[in-house]
């Protein structure tokens, strides 16, 4: 494992920890898109089917189980448990996710790697395409409500940075090993582009808060 993938994994882990910490400590789901969380749960479920057949390492298995468990747990809290169900902004979380799921499924059926485990390969490819756009309901919710809550923003920043470092990981692997998974690269680049506007707002927010603290201190 190279340093770019390790940093990417740690940023991904940090994103989930930040989100769960907010939900459990503040006992609220305000500003969080259940639709995005559900899409990520689908992404991990369709990608990690190899847990049933293949053991890579303790690290690999632990990370996969963590992302599966936390993604479905977040969905469960927001869907079924108070106070998270009561504070979930259902009225504004209106992005129609079928317009993401159906095209990603069609693309996966058409464009996927040939493999003796073709069905599993199609599901893996579907998960790559879907992850690239899974954040859209969350971004639309933030843009619509303009609730750039600090912890939610930190969660999204860590999530976006994780994908950026995975792009660096693929570049590094191509340079050192001569191998590249083009599905992952294209999906990762698309997802990184989707974060550009959010990164702009996030940096503006951080600079503004730093300036406010500086002005108060002086």
Secondary structure, 3 states (H helix, E strand, C coil): CCHHHHHHHHHHHHHHHHHHHHHHHHCCCCCCCHHHHHHHHHHHHHHHHHHHCCCCCHHHHHHHHHHHHHHHHHHHHHHHCCCHHHHCCCCCCCCCCHHHHHHHHHHHHHCCCCCCCHHHHHHHHHHHHHHHHCCHHHHHHHHHHCCCCHHHHHHHHHHHHHHHHHHHHHHHHHHHHCCCCHHHHHHHHHHHHHCHHHHHHHHHHHHHHHHHHHHHHC
